[in-house]
Amino acid sequence: MNCERLGPSYPNVATVFTAGIAGGVYYVASEFVDGCNLAELVHRHGAPISIGQAMACVYQRRGKLTAIHELGIVHRMLSLAISC
């Protein structure tokens, strides 16, 4: 499977340039999106984080999920490593 850009660019959503199988190993080559993730935010500011910080993360994550679902992409899991 080879793909150029999957669709329009979205903030904090990595562009996938190519994906495939090489030597029986699946791979995905995507752009690097720099930023803080939820685990780093909690580590930096201590737990619990404020309601405002939590809601900002939830709102951004919702936007990212909406964007990838509109492209027909199904995500497998969510984790604290996803950037806020």
C-alpha positions, 0 to 999 in steps of 0.5 A, a space after each residue: 500500500 502506498 499513499 501520498 498525503 491522505 487528505 488535507 493537513 490537520 493541526 497535530 495530526 501527522 501526515 502519512 507519506 507511505 506505508 507497506 510491508 518490507 521483509 514481512 514487517 509492516 511499516 508506516 512513514 509519517 511526519 514528525 509532529 512535535 509537541 507535549 503529550 498528556 503524560 508529559 503535561 501531568 509530569 510537568 504540572 503535577 497531578 491533578 491537572 486543572 479542569 481547563 487543561 484537561 478540557 483543552 486536551 479533550 477538545 484537541 483530541 476530539 478534533 483529531 479523531 473527527 479529522 481522521 474519521 472523516 478520512 475513513 481511518 480507524 484508530 486502534 487505541 488511544 493513549 496518554 502519549 497522544 499529544 494535547 
